Amino acid sequence: MPAYSRQIRCTVARFVGAGLLIAAVPTLGSASALAAAPEPPALDAYGDLPAVVDIAISPDGTRTASIRYSGGQFWLVVLDSQIQPIERVPMGTNKFRGLTWADDETILITNSATVSLGMNFTASKYEMTGTIIVPLNPDNATGLVFGNTRRVADTTRGAHGIRRVDGRTIGYYGGIELGVRGMGDPQFLHGRPTLYAVDLARNRVDLAARAASEDHRRDWLVDGQGVVAATLDINTRTGAWDIVNAQGDELARGNDPTHGAGLIAFGKDGRTIVYGLRDQEGRDRWFEVPLAGGEPVEYLPNIAIERLYTDPRNGQIMGYREAGESAKTVMFDPQLDTKLALIFKAFPGRNPRLQDWTANLDQVLVHTEGNADSGTWYWVDVPGRRAEAIGNDRPAIDTAQVGPVSAFAYTAGDGLKLDGVLSLPPGREARDLPLVVLPHGGPHASDEVGFDWWAQAFASRGYAVFQPNFRGSTGRTAELRNAGHGQWGRAMQTDISDGVQALAEKGIIDPTRACIVGASYGGYAALAGVTLQQGLYRCAASVAGVSDISLMYRTDVYESGGSRMVRNSLQEDLGDRGDFDAISPRRHAEDADAPILLVHGKDDTVVPFEQSSKMADALKDAGKPHEVVVLDEEDHWLSRAETRKAMLKAVVGFVARHNPAD
């Protein structure tokens, strides 16, 4: 049996009435979930890369294409509507980020690489993205977008849609224009993206729109006919912004020295555009304005939107999904609304996410995860009332080995209502458990109920795992997000320990047996938990974490080219620059009251390796117990399998030594 076939559980489910007939899933506290603690999988089953990176469906709905990881390398796998393989092509060990279909004969794959660009650039390393054209028609071009021209660098800086124009498939991409004189080498001019129209069958490039001027940032909306219908321009020094249509007529303008505005999509009929901004009260708001000009009106006011659905042919909004525990989906077309409701109703309790779809929603791809599900991909044929599982993210993890996952609501010390995600060890009573606190990165991000490979790795070893959505987290209210302003190391930190206290009060965890672990901002929170706070945790592990706020501020401002908007945004988040040392774990290394593990990739372009090396030096000078694990050739996202597994082995082993589960 081919390797990719072994990764697919050949589950076939059929629509019955208004839903799918799918096997029941054990829930938290059920007898089946607590019957016995299953033997845990090897730790590598969690630390390895997912077996499925991404799956996309062809525009006509007859095929899927996927990037899969097997045997230490990636594969491009194309299946027909009968789930039979058409193509299986080895893709090496590049860092693949996703894929899509440009048309029924062309697949586009996105990858990235960490590159050094030399002394003339503001950062020593950059993570550069490339787009690979993979034609199923052998007569068409293959290779990197921009790979056939010397006047554009071989990297894509933003994708702005795939359109059919005069019978040709055109991709609209941001690219870095190069200066070329005679037969000399191309010369770097600036890093501001120019918009190009790429004939994907020939990989031929035409100019679509000029780059922004110096100290400006630009974005575009391209309509179904390939016309650059709207252009947003932001002055990165003053925050002044304006939006113009294809004729250069102004549609909207404003000034926000911290955030600016952003283009969202075309309205449902294509005659308007939707843009977003943050108002003076810190609320994110969307507005709709006619392309012909007119007064902007607020778009979907008072609705918290988790996801927009847009038509891939023209970028027009088809509908949306509301955020929240009782989220509902809305499609503006009544027929599509009926189909989408049917799809979501078919996966009760499975945390379904619509990943890709045909324009008529007859064929869709759904991803599920969470309780008893380490990640499953379904190809759903809506008219045929059939769904088939076509991929599993982690086939080595059985359903019984997935620990129960649930939301946990609690209240911060100042009365702010918060929530988090609680993952429990499978087959164990939720009573007096050892705890791993796992705050998310960002910090403007959130954790939601689902399968988290890092949390589940700890749960499989007998730990309760708590992922708090502290103030500053997104996906909730603007008030909660804005409550994080100036609260690094302060209320954002006590929100985390308040969650630990709430779990202890319910008897779920033993608060004397807790460690704190995190990556990026979560790594900062881990370090702060044993330096800015004391007496809470037995150990702390920081992966690619920030240790010095002043250093982070200086680095981010410098790498932005001195952007005043970046400076203002950082000061909004971090507070007064004079207080940076007070919230920097590096400056409080002598106060560390528990062993610390520092893990960091040498190719990290988001949080430089220097943040961990300087923390290690400070701990050494203070005579505090610590360990350092250096991940060679690894980026901020732990993109390589071997180093990800090495990180997990190091962190889980460190926690087990200082806070044994049994």
C-alpha positions as CSV (number, residue, x, y, z in Angstrom):
1,M,0.0,0.0,0.0
2,P,1.4,3.4,-0.9
3,A,2.6,5.6,2.1
4,Y,0.0,8.2,1.6
5,S,-2.8,5.6,1.6
6,R,-1.7,4.4,5.1
7,Q,-2.2,8.0,6.3
8,I,-5.9,8.0,5.3
9,R,-8.5,6.4,7.4
10,C,-11.0,5.3,4.8
11,T,-14.0,6.4,6.8
12,V,-17.0,7.0,4.6
13,A,-20.0,9.0,6.1
14,R,-23.2,9.8,4.3
15,F,-25.7,12.5,4.9
16,V,-28.7,11.3,6.8
17,G,-31.5,13.8,6.9
18,A,-29.8,17.1,7.7
19,G,-26.5,15.7,8.9
20,L,-23.8,13.1,8.6
21,L,-23.8,9.8,10.3
22,I,-20.4,9.9,12.2
23,A,-19.2,7.7,15.1
24,A,-19.8,9.3,18.5
25,V,-16.9,11.0,20.1
26,P,-16.1,10.6,23.9
27,T,-16.5,13.8,25.8
28,L,-15.0,15.2,29.0
29,G,-16.1,13.1,32.0
30,S,-17.8,10.3,30.0
31,A,-17.3,6.8,31.1
32,S,-15.5,5.8,27.9
33,A,-13.1,8.7,28.3
34,L,-12.1,7.7,31.8
35,A,-12.2,3.9,31.4
36,A,-8.4,3.5,31.4
37,A,-5.3,5.4,30.7
38,P,-4.1,4.3,27.3
39,E,-0.4,3.7,26.6
40,P,0.8,7.0,25.2
41,P,2.4,7.2,21.7
42,A,6.1,8.0,21.3
43,L,6.8,11.7,21.9
44,D,7.9,12.0,18.3
45,A,4.2,11.4,17.3
46,Y,3.5,14.9,18.7
47,G,6.8,16.6,17.8
48,D,6.9,15.4,14.2
49,L,5.5,17.6,11.4
50,P,1.8,16.9,10.6
51,A,1.3,14.3,8.0
52,V,-0.9,16.8,6.1
53,V,0.4,20.3,5.6
54,D,-2.5,21.5,3.5
55,I,-5.2,20.3,1.1
56,A,-7.0,22.3,-1.6
57,I,-9.8,21.4,-4.0
58,S,-9.8,22.2,-7.7
59,P,-12.2,24.9,-9.0
60,D,-14.4,22.2,-10.7
61,G,-14.5,20.1,-7.6
62,T,-13.2,16.9,-9.2
63,R,-9.7,16.7,-7.6
64,T,-7.8,17.6,-4.5
65,A,-4.1,18.4,-4.1
66,S,-2.2,18.1,-0.9
67,I,1.2,18.5,0.6
68,R,1.9,15.5,2.8
69,Y,4.9,14.7,5.0
70,S,6.1,11.1,5.1
71,G,9.4,9.3,5.4
72,G,11.3,12.5,6.3
73,Q,10.2,14.4,3.2
74,F,7.2,16.2,1.6
75,W,5.1,14.9,-1.2
76,L,2.6,16.5,-3.6
77,V,-0.4,14.1,-3.8
78,V,-3.3,14.7,-6.2
79,L,-6.5,12.6,-5.8
80,D,-9.5,12.3,-8.1
81,S,-13.1,12.3,-7.0
82,Q,-12.9,8.6,-6.2
83,I,-10.0,9.2,-3.8
84,Q,-7.6,7.6,-6.2
85,P,-4.1,9.0,-6.8
86,I,-3.4,10.8,-10.0
87,E,0.0,12.2,-9.1
88,R,2.5,11.6,-6.3
89,V,5.6,13.8,-6.6
90,P,8.5,14.0,-4.1
91,M,9.0,17.6,-3.0
92,G,12.1,17.4,-0.8
93,T,12.5,19.0,2.6
94,N,11.7,22.6,1.9
95,K,9.5,24.6,4.4
96,F,6.1,24.3,2.8
97,R,3.4,26.8,4.0
98,G,0.3,25.8,1.8
99,L,-1.1,25.3,-1.6
100,T,-4.0,26.3,-3.8
101,W,-5.4,25.7,-7.3
102,A,-5.0,28.5,-9.8
103,D,-7.2,26.7,-12.3
104,D,-8.2,23.1,-13.0
105,E,-4.7,22.4,-14.5
106,T,-2.4,24.4,-12.3
107,I,-1.4,24.0,-8.6
108,L,0.4,26.8,-6.7
109,I,2.6,25.8,-3.7
110,T,3.9,28.3,-1.2
111,N,7.2,27.8,0.6
112,S,9.7,29.9,2.5
113,A,13.4,29.9,3.3
114,T,15.6,31.8,5.8
115,V,18.2,33.8,3.8
116,S,21.0,36.3,4.6
117,L,21.0,39.4,2.4
118,G,24.2,41.1,3.5
119,M,25.3,44.2,5.2
120,N,23.0,46.7,3.3
121,F,19.8,45.4,4.9
122,T,18.3,46.3,8.3
123,A,18.1,42.6,9.5
124,S,20.8,40.0,9.2
125,K,18.3,37.3,8.1
126,Y,14.9,37.4,6.4
127,E,12.2,34.7,6.0
128,M,11.5,34.9,2.2
129,T,8.4,33.4,0.6
130,G,8.3,31.8,-2.8
131,T,5.4,30.6,-5.0
132,I,5.9,27.5,-7.1
133,I,3.9,26.8,-10.2
134,V,3.1,23.1,-10.7
135,P,1.2,22.5,-14.0
136,L,-0.7,19.3,-14.6
137,N,-0.5,20.2,-18.3
138,P,3.1,19.4,-19.3
139,D,3.1,22.2,-22.0
140,N,2.7,24.9,-19.4
141,A,5.4,26.7,-17.4
142,T,6.8,25.4,-14.1
143,G,9.0,26.9,-11.5
144,L,9.0,29.9,-9.2
145,V,6.7,32.9,-9.9
146,F,9.1,35.6,-11.2
147,G,11.7,33.0,-11.9
148,N,11.7,33.9,-15.6
149,T,12.5,37.6,-15.3
150,R,15.7,39.3,-14.1
151,R,13.8,42.5,-13.1
152,V,11.9,41.0,-10.2
153,A,13.4,39.1,-7.2
154,D,12.5,35.4,-6.8
155,T,10.2,36.0,-3.9
156,T,6.5,36.8,-3.6
157,R,5.4,39.6,-1.2
158,G,1.7,39.1,-0.9
159,A,-0.9,37.4,-3.0
160,H,-3.8,39.5,-4.3
161,G,-6.0,36.9,-6.1
162,I,-6.2,34.6,-9.1
163,R,-8.3,35.8,-12.0
164,R,-9.4,34.6,-15.4
165,V,-8.7,37.4,-17.9
166,D,-9.2,37.0,-21.6
167,G,-9.1,33.2,-21.3
168,R,-5.9,33.2,-19.3
169,T,-5.2,32.5,-15.6
170,I,-3.5,35.5,-14.1
171,G,-2.0,35.6,-10.6
172,Y,-1.6,39.0,-8.9
173,Y,1.5,39.1,-6.6
174,G,3.6,41.6,-4.8
175,G,7.2,41.5,-6.0
176,I,10.4,43.2,-5.4
177,E,11.5,45.2,-8.4
178,L,15.2,45.1,-9.3
179,G,17.3,47.5,-11.3
180,V,18.9,45.9,-14.4
181,R,21.5,47.7,-16.5
182,G,22.6,46.0,-19.7
183,M,24.1,42.5,-18.9
184,G,25.0,43.4,-15.3
185,D,23.7,41.8,-12.2
186,P,20.3,42.9,-11.0
187,Q,20.5,45.6,-8.2
188,F,18.2,45.9,-5.2
189,L,16.3,49.2,-5.3
190,H,14.0,49.1,-2.3
191,G,11.8,46.6,-0.4
192,R,8.4,48.1,-1.1
193,P,6.3,45.6,-3.2
194,T,5.2,46.3,-6.7
195,L,2.0,44.6,-7.9
196,Y,2.5,42.3,-10.9
197,A,0.2,40.3,-13.1
198,V,1.6,36.9,-13.8
199,D,0.4,34.7,-16.7
200,L,0.7,31.4,-14.9
201,A,0.6,29.2,-18.0
202,R,3.8,30.9,-19.3
203,N,5.1,32.5,-16.0
204,R,5.2,35.8,-17.9
205,V,5.1,39.0,-15.8
206,D,3.4,42.3,-16.5
207,L,3.3,45.4,-14.3
208,A,-0.1,45.9,-12.6
209,A,0.5,48.7,-10.2
210,R,3.5,50.7,-9.0
211,A,5.1,50.4,-5.5
212,A,4.4,52.9,-2.8
213,S,6.7,55.8,-2.4
214,E,9.4,55.9,0.4
215,D,7.9,55.8,3.9
216,H,4.6,54.5,2.6
217,R,2.9,51.1,2.5
218,R,0.5,50.0,-0.2
219,D,-2.2,47.4,-0.7
220,W,-4.6,46.5,-3.6
221,L,-7.9,44.9,-4.4
222,V,-8.1,43.2,-7.9
223,D,-11.6,42.6,-9.2
224,G,-12.9,39.7,-11.3
225,Q,-11.8,41.3,-14.6
226,G,-8.2,41.8,-13.4
227,V,-8.6,45.5,-12.7
228,V,-6.8,47.1,-9.7
229,A,-10.1,48.5,-8.5
230,A,-8.9,49.9,-5.1
231,T,-5.5,51.0,-3.7
232,L,-4.7,51.8,-0.1
233,D,-1.8,53.9,0.7
234,I,-0.4,54.5,4.2
235,N,2.2,57.0,5.3
236,T,4.2,54.9,7.8
237,R,5.6,58.0,9.5
238,T,2.4,59.9,10.2
239,G,-0.3,57.2,9.9
240,A,-2.3,59.2,7.3
241,W,-4.0,56.8,4.8
242,D,-6.3,57.0,1.8
243,I,-8.1,54.7,-0.5
244,V,-8.7,55.4,-4.2
245,N,-10.5,53.6,-7.0
246,A,-9.2,52.6,-10.4
247,Q,-9.7,56.2,-11.7
248,G,-7.8,57.7,-8.8
249,D,-10.9,59.1,-7.1
250,E,-10.7,59.1,-3.3
251,L,-13.1,56.7,-1.6
252,A,-12.0,57.2,2.0
253,R,-9.2,58.7,4.1
254,G,-8.1,59.0,7.7
255,N,-5.2,59.2,10.1
256,D,-4.1,56.7,12.7
257,P,-0.5,57.0,13.8
258,T,-0.6,53.5,15.4
259,H,-2.5,51.2,13.1
260,G,-3.7,52.7,9.9
261,A,-6.4,51.0,7.8
262,G,-6.6,47.7,5.9
263,L,-8.4,46.5,2.8
264,I,-10.7,43.5,3.4
265,A,-12.5,42.5,0.2
266,F,-15.1,43.5,-2.3
267,G,-18.7,43.7,-1.2
268,K,-21.1,40.9,-2.1
269,D,-22.1,42.4,-5.5
270,G,-18.6,43.6,-6.5
271,R,-19.7,47.3,-6.6
272,T,-18.3,48.2,-3.2
273,I,-15.2,47.5,-1.1
274,V,-14.9,46.8,2.6
275,Y,-12.1,48.2,4.6
276,G,-11.2,48.1,8.3
277,L,-9.8,50.5,10.9
278,R,-9.4,50.9,14.6
279,D,-11.4,53.7,16.1
280,Q,-10.4,56.1,18.9
281,E,-11.9,53.7,21.5
282,G,-9.7,50.9,20.2
283,R,-12.5,49.0,18.5
284,D,-11.9,47.3,15.2
285,R,-14.6,48.4,12.7
286,W,-15.3,47.6,9.1
287,F,-16.8,50.1,6.6
288,E,-18.3,49.6,3.1
289,V,-18.0,52.3,0.4
290,P,-19.1,52.2,-3.3
291,L,-16.3,52.0,-5.8
292,A,-18.1,54.8,-7.7
293,G,-17.7,57.0,-4.6
294,G,-20.1,57.8,-1.7
295,E,-20.4,57.9,2.0
296,P,-18.8,54.9,3.9
297,V,-21.3,53.0,6.1
298,E,-20.4,50.6,8.9
299,Y,-20.3,47.0,7.7
300,L,-21.8,44.2,9.9
301,P,-21.7,46.4,13.0
302,N,-21.8,44.6,16.4
303,I,-21.0,41.2,14.9
304,A,-17.7,39.5,16.0
305,I,-16.5,37.8,12.8
306,E,-14.3,34.7,13.0
307,R,-14.0,34.1,9.3
308,L,-15.0,35.7,6.0
309,Y,-15.9,33.5,3.0
310,T,-15.0,35.0,-0.3
311,D,-15.4,33.9,-3.9
312,P,-12.0,32.9,-5.1
313,R,-12.9,34.0,-8.7
314,N,-13.4,37.7,-7.8
315,G,-12.7,38.4,-4.1
316,Q,-16.3,39.2,-3.4
317,I,-17.7,38.4,0.1
318,M,-20.0,35.4,0.1
319,G,-20.7,35.3,3.8
320,Y,-19.1,35.0,7.2
321,R,-18.9,32.9,10.4
322,E,-19.5,34.6,13.7
323,A,-17.1,34.1,16.6
324,G,-18.1,32.6,19.9
325,E,-19.2,29.3,21.4
326,S,-22.5,29.3,19.6
327,A,-21.0,30.5,16.3
328,K,-23.3,30.6,13.3
329,T,-22.5,30.8,9.6
330,V,-24.2,33.2,7.2
331,M,-24.2,33.1,3.4
332,F,-25.8,36.0,1.6
333,D,-27.1,33.7,-1.2
334,P,-29.9,31.7,0.4
335,Q,-29.0,28.5,-1.5
336,L,-25.4,28.7,-0.3
337,D,-26.6,29.5,3.2
338,T,-28.6,26.3,3.2
339,K,-25.6,24.3,2.0
340,L,-23.2,25.8,4.5
341,A,-25.5,25.2,7.4
342,L,-25.9,21.6,6.4
343,I,-22.1,21.2,6.2
344,F,-21.5,22.5,9.8
345,K,-24.5,20.6,11.2
346,A,-22.9,17.4,9.8
347,F,-20.0,17.5,12.2
348,P,-21.4,18.1,15.7
349,G,-18.8,18.3,18.4
350,R,-16.0,18.0,15.9
351,N,-14.8,21.6,15.9
352,P,-15.2,21.8,12.0
353,R,-13.4,24.4,9.9
354,L,-14.2,25.0,6.3
355,Q,-10.8,24.9,4.6
356,D,-11.5,25.2,0.8
357,W,-14.6,25.2,-1.4
358,T,-15.9,25.5,-4.9
359,A,-17.7,28.7,-5.8
360,N,-21.1,26.9,-5.6
361,L,-20.2,25.1,-2.3
362,D,-21.1,21.8,-3.9
363,Q,-17.6,20.4,-3.0
364,V,-15.8,21.5,0.2
365,L,-13.0,20.5,2.4
366,V,-13.6,20.4,6.1
367,H,-11.0,19.9,8.8
368,T,-11.9,18.6,12.3
369,E,-10.0,18.3,15.5
370,G,-10.4,18.2,19.3
371,N,-11.7,15.5,21.5
372,A,-10.8,12.0,20.2
373,D,-9.5,13.6,17.0
374,S,-5.9,14.6,16.3
375,G,-6.9,16.3,13.0
376,T,-9.0,14.8,10.2
377,W,-9.6,16.2,6.6
378,Y,-12.9,15.4,4.9
379,W,-13.9,15.8,1.3
380,V,-17.6,16.7,1.4
381,D,-19.9,16.2,-1.7
382,V,-22.9,18.2,-0.7
383,P,-25.3,17.3,-3.6
384,G,-24.2,13.6,-3.2
385,R,-24.7,13.8,0.6
386,R,-21.3,12.1,1.1
387,A,-18.2,12.9,3.1
388,E,-15.0,10.9,3.1
389,A,-11.9,11.3,5.3
390,I,-9.0,11.9,3.0
391,G,-6.2,12.6,5.5
392,N,-5.1,12.6,9.1
393,D,-2.7,15.1,10.6
394,R,-1.2,12.6,13.1
395,P,-2.1,9.1,12.2
396,A,0.2,7.7,14.9
397,I,-2.1,9.1,17.6
398,D,-5.2,7.0,18.2
399,T,-8.5,8.6,19.1
400,A,-8.3,7.1,22.7
401,Q,-4.9,8.7,23.1
402,V,-6.2,12.2,22.6
403,G,-6.8,13.9,26.0
404,P,-10.2,15.6,26.7
405,V,-10.2,19.3,25.7
406,S,-12.6,21.9,27.0
407,A,-13.0,25.6,27.6
408,F,-12.4,26.9,31.1
409,A,-13.9,30.2,32.2
410,Y,-12.5,32.2,35.2
411,T,-12.2,35.7,36.6
412,A,-9.0,37.8,36.9
413,G,-8.2,39.4,40.2
414,D,-9.5,42.7,39.0
415,G,-12.8,41.2,37.9
416,L,-12.1,40.9,34.2
417,K,-13.8,37.8,32.7
418,L,-11.4,35.5,31.0
419,D,-11.2,32.0,29.5
420,G,-8.7,29.4,28.6
421,V,-8.3,25.9,27.1
422,L,-7.9,22.9,29.4
423,S,-6.4,19.7,28.1
424,L,-6.4,16.7,30.5
425,P,-4.5,13.4,30.4
426,P,-6.6,10.7,28.8
427,G,-8.0,8.1,31.2
428,R,-7.3,10.0,34.4
429,E,-9.6,11.7,36.8
430,A,-9.4,15.5,36.7
431,R,-8.3,15.8,40.3
432,D,-5.1,17.2,41.9
433,L,-3.2,16.8,38.6
434,P,0.2,18.2,38.0
435,L,0.0,21.3,35.7
436,V,1.8,22.7,32.7
437,V,0.8,26.3,32.0
438,L,1.2,27.0,28.2
439,P,0.5,30.7,27.4
440,H,0.1,31.5,23.7
441,G,2.4,33.7,21.6
442,G,1.5,37.0,20.0
443,P,0.5,38.2,22.4
444,H,-2.4,39.3,20.2
445,A,-3.6,35.8,19.4
446,S,-5.7,33.2,21.2
447,D,-6.0,29.5,22.0
448,E,-9.3,27.8,21.1
449,V,-10.7,24.3,21.9
450,G,-9.0,21.8,19.6
451,F,-6.0,19.5,19.2
452,D,-2.8,21.3,20.2
453,W,0.2,19.1,19.6
454,W,2.3,20.6,22.3
455,A,-0.5,20.6,24.9
456,Q,-1.4,17.0,24.0
457,A,2.2,15.9,24.3
458,F,2.2,17.0,27.9
459,A,-1.3,15.6,28.5
460,S,-0.2,12.2,27.2
461,R,2.5,12.2,29.9
462,G,0.0,12.8,32.7
463,Y,-0.2,16.6,33.0
464,A,-3.2,18.9,32.9
465,V,-2.3,21.7,30.4
466,F,-3.8,25.2,30.7
467,Q,-3.7,27.7,27.9
468,P,-5.0,31.0,29.2
469,N,-6.4,33.7,27.0
470,F,-5.1,36.6,29.1
471,R,-6.0,40.2,28.5
472,G,-4.5,41.3,25.2
473,S,-5.8,38.1,23.5
474,T,-7.8,38.4,20.3
475,G,-11.0,36.7,19.1
476,R,-13.0,38.1,22.0
477,T,-14.0,41.7,22.8
478,A,-12.0,44.8,21.8
479,E,-12.2,45.7,25.5
480,L,-10.3,42.5,26.5
481,R,-7.7,43.0,23.8
482,N,-7.2,46.7,24.7
483,A,-6.9,45.8,28.4
484,G,-3.5,44.4,27.6
485,H,-2.0,47.8,26.6
486,G,1.0,48.4,28.8
487,Q,0.5,45.2,30.8
488,W,3.4,43.0,29.7
489,G,4.7,41.5,32.9
490,R,1.9,43.0,34.9
491,A,-1.8,42.2,34.6
492,M,-1.2,40.0,31.5
493,Q,1.1,38.0,33.7
494,T,-1.2,37.8,36.8
495,D,-4.1,36.8,34.5
496,I,-2.1,33.6,33.8
497,S,-1.5,32.8,37.5
498,D,-5.2,33.8,38.3
499,G,-6.2,31.0,36.0
500,V,-3.9,28.5,37.9
501,Q,-5.6,29.6,41.1
502,A,-9.0,29.1,39.7
503,L,-8.1,25.5,38.5
504,A,-6.8,24.8,42.0
505,E,-9.9,26.1,43.7
506,K,-11.9,23.6,41.6
507,G,-9.6,20.8,42.7
508,I,-8.5,20.0,39.1
509,I,-4.8,20.7,39.7
510,D,-2.3,20.7,42.5
511,P,-0.9,24.3,42.5
512,T,2.3,23.2,44.2
513,R,3.1,21.0,41.1
514,A,3.1,23.5,38.3
515,C,5.6,24.5,35.6
516,I,5.2,27.3,32.9
517,V,6.2,26.7,29.3
518,G,5.7,28.9,26.2
519,A,7.0,30.1,22.9
520,S,7.6,33.6,21.6
521,Y,5.4,35.9,23.8
522,G,4.6,32.7,25.7
523,G,8.3,32.2,26.2
524,Y,8.4,35.7,27.7
525,A,5.5,34.8,30.0
526,A,7.4,31.7,31.1
527,L,10.5,33.7,32.0
528,A,8.4,36.4,33.7
529,G,6.6,33.7,35.8
530,V,9.8,32.8,37.7
531,T,11.6,36.2,37.6
532,L,8.9,38.9,37.9
533,Q,6.8,36.6,39.9
534,Q,7.9,34.1,42.6
535,G,6.6,31.1,44.4
536,L,4.3,29.9,41.6
537,Y,6.2,27.4,39.4
538,R,8.7,24.6,39.8
539,C,10.3,25.4,36.5
540,A,10.0,27.5,33.4
541,A,10.9,26.7,29.7
542,S,11.1,29.4,27.1
543,V,11.2,28.6,23.4
544,A,12.2,31.6,21.2
545,G,11.1,33.9,24.0
546,V,11.7,37.6,24.6
547,S,13.9,38.3,27.7
548,D,14.8,42.0,27.2
549,I,12.0,44.5,26.3
550,S,14.3,47.4,25.4
551,L,16.3,45.1,23.1
552,M,13.1,43.9,21.4
553,Y,11.9,47.5,21.0
554,R,15.2,48.7,19.5
555,T,15.3,45.7,17.1
556,D,11.8,46.0,15.9
557,V,12.1,49.8,15.2
558,Y,15.4,49.4,13.5
559,E,14.2,46.5,11.2
560,S,11.1,48.6,10.3
561,G,13.4,51.3,8.9
562,G,12.5,53.6,11.8
563,S,8.7,53.5,11.1
564,R,7.0,55.8,13.5
565,M,3.8,53.7,13.2
566,V,5.8,50.7,14.5
567,R,7.3,52.8,17.3
568,N,3.8,54.0,18.3
569,S,2.3,50.5,18.1
570,L,5.0,49.1,20.3
571,Q,4.7,51.9,22.9
572,E,0.9,51.3,23.0
573,D,1.5,47.6,23.7
574,L,4.5,47.9,26.1
575,G,3.9,51.2,27.9
576,D,6.4,53.8,29.0
577,R,9.9,53.1,27.7
578,G,11.3,54.1,31.1
579,D,9.6,51.1,32.6
580,F,11.0,48.5,30.1
581,D,13.7,47.2,32.5
582,A,11.0,46.6,35.2
583,I,9.3,44.1,32.9
584,S,12.4,42.5,31.4
585,P,13.2,39.0,32.8
586,R,16.8,39.5,31.8
587,R,17.1,42.4,34.2
588,H,15.7,40.3,37.0
589,A,17.7,37.1,36.5
590,E,18.9,37.3,40.1
591,D,15.3,36.9,41.2
592,A,14.7,33.6,39.3
593,D,13.3,31.1,41.9
594,A,13.1,28.0,39.7
595,P,15.3,26.3,37.0
596,I,15.0,27.7,33.5
597,L,15.3,26.1,30.1
598,L,16.1,28.3,27.1
599,V,15.5,26.9,23.6
600,H,16.0,29.0,20.5
601,G,16.5,28.5,16.8
602,K,19.6,30.2,15.2
603,D,17.6,31.2,12.1
604,D,14.8,33.0,14.1
605,T,13.9,36.2,12.2
606,V,11.1,37.2,14.6
607,V,12.7,37.0,18.0
608,P,16.4,37.0,17.4
609,F,18.6,34.3,19.1
610,E,20.3,37.1,21.0
611,Q,17.2,37.3,23.3
612,S,18.0,33.8,24.7
613,S,21.8,34.1,24.7
614,K,21.7,37.3,26.7
615,M,19.2,35.7,29.2
616,A,21.5,32.8,29.5
617,D,24.5,35.1,30.3
618,A,22.4,37.0,32.9
619,L,21.4,33.7,34.6
620,K,25.0,32.5,34.6
621,D,26.2,35.7,36.1
622,A,23.5,35.4,38.8
623,G,24.4,31.8,39.5
624,K,20.9,30.6,38.7
625,P,20.2,27.0,37.4
626,H,19.5,27.0,33.7
627,E,20.0,25.0,30.5
628,V,20.3,26.1,26.9
629,V,19.3,24.2,23.8
630,V,20.4,25.7,20.5
631,L,18.4,24.6,17.4
632,D,20.7,25.0,14.3
633,E,19.1,26.1,11.1
634,E,15.7,26.5,12.8
635,D,13.3,29.4,12.4
636,H,10.7,31.0,14.8
637,W,8.0,28.5,13.9
638,L,9.9,25.2,14.4
639,S,9.4,24.3,10.8
640,R,11.9,21.4,10.6
641,A,10.9,18.0,11.9
642,E,14.1,17.0,13.6
643,T,14.6,20.3,15.5
644,R,10.9,20.3,16.5
645,K,11.2,16.8,17.9
646,A,14.5,17.8,19.7
647,M,12.7,20.8,21.2
648,L,9.8,18.7,22.5
649,K,12.1,16.1,23.9
650,A,14.1,18.7,25.7
651,V,11.2,20.6,27.1
652,V,9.1,17.6,28.2
653,G,12.2,16.0,29.8
654,F,13.0,19.2,31.6
655,V,9.5,19.5,33.0
656,A,9.5,15.8,34.0
657,R,12.8,16.2,36.0
658,H,11.6,19.3,37.9
659,N,7.9,18.5,38.2
660,P,7.3,14.7,37.8
661,A,3.8,13.7,36.7
662,D,3.7,10.7,39.1
